[in-house]
Amino acid sequence: MPLTAEDKYQYWLSYAHNDIDTAEVMLGSGRWFYTIFMCQQAIEKLAKGLYVLYVDDNVPRLHDINIIIDRFKDIIPEQLTEERAELFDTLSKFYLRSRYPDYTSALASITTSHSAQSIYQKSKEAFQWLLTMKPHGESSTNMSLM
């Protein structure tokens, strides 16, 4: 039996929950850089889950959260605020730069407890907001995916 869009959304959602929980553990252990990196991972995965529901199951292999959301922003129930877009831009930079050891070391050395806590709190709020963006009912979703 082929997976539905809802099945695929649930797949992304389960990983997103795991990542936001891991961000909290990293915050509690004083690993500020990895707190922010895991926030990025959580938001990206939740955005990809929504992409499956709103667009199709060909999820883009991108890590820029704003680009992913941009592909369905005109049909979500509540528009993306400038503040959230800025947060997503900040988070995406942590992912992109984390792929290069020199950038990771530089970012880790300037990431403070205060910045990690602030970004974590904003990410938790954005995560909750994204959860509310899930469409209700088959007419507004891409529910017939294979």
N, C-alpha and C positions, 0 to 999 in steps of 0.2 A: 504494500500500500504506500503510495507516494506521500511524502511529508507535505503538510499544509503550510501556508504562510504562518499560521499561529504556532505550529510545531517549531518552525525555524526561529520565530521570535522568542519562544520559550528557551530554545538552545542558547541564543545570544544573551537573553536575560539572566540565565543561571550563571553564566561566566561573568557577566557584569556585576551581579551581586557578590560573587566570590572576590572580584577585584576590589570593590569598594570596601568589603570587609578586610581584605588584606591591607588596604591603605590605612585603615584604622589601627591595625596591628603595627604597621611600620611607624605610624605617628607615635604610638605608645612606646615603641622601642627607640625613638630618637633618630630614626633613619629618614631624615627630612626629604632628601631627593627621591627616595623610593616611595614615600607617601604620595608625592605629586605624580610620579610616574604611574602608580597604580590608580590614582584618580583619573588620569588620562585614559588608561586602559578601560576602566569601568564605563566612562562616558562614551568612549568610542564604540564599545560593544553594544551598549544600549541604543546608540544612534543607528548602528547597523541593524539591530533588531527592528527598529522602527522603519528603516529603509525597506526591509523585506515586506512589511505590512503595507507601506504606502506606494512603493515603486515596483520592485520585482525582486526575485531571489538572486539576481546577479549582483551581489553586494560588491561595491567597488573596493579594490585592494589599496585603499588610501588610509592614512592615519590622521588626516586633517579633519577634525570634527566639524568645523564650519562648512567645509566642502561637502561632506556627507549630508549634513542637515540641509544645506542649500538645495539639494535635489528634491526635497519634499516640503520645504518651508512654507510654500504658498498654500498647502492643503492641511496643515496641522491646525488644531482647534485654537491655539493661542500662539501668536507670533513670538519669535525669538527676540528678546530684548538686547539692546546694545551691551548691557552689562554681562549677560550670559555669553554673547558672541566674543567679548573680550576675554572672558574666562576660558572659553573653548580654544581661543587663539593661544593663550598662555599655556594651556595643557598640551596642545598639539606641538608647541615648540619643545616641551620637555620630552615628548616621544621622539621627535626627529633628531634632537640633539643627543638623546640617550644612545643612539646607534653608533656614535663615534666616541671612543674612549677619552680623547682629549676634552671634548665638550662635557662628557659625563663628569669628569674630575673637576672641571671648572665650575659647572653648575652645582655639583655637590658641595663645593667649598663655599659658595655664596648663598646657598639655600639655608635659611634660618628656621628656627623653631616657629617664630611668628609667621613667616611666609607660608610654611607648610601647614600650620594650623588654620590660617585664613583660607588658603586654597582648598584644604580639605573640607572646611565648613561650607564654602561656596559650592564645591563639587557635590556634597551631599544634598544641598538644596536643589542644584541643577538636576541631579539624579532623580529626585522626587518629582520635579517638574516634568522631566522626560517620561516618567512612568505615567503621568496624567495625559500624555500626548498619544497614548495608544488609542487607535480608533475603536469604536464600538459598533458592532454589526457588520455583516458581510458587504453591504453596499458601498462602504467607504474603505474597504481593504482589498488587498491583493490575495484573497483567500484560496484561490484555485491553483496554486503553484504545484509543480511536480518536483 
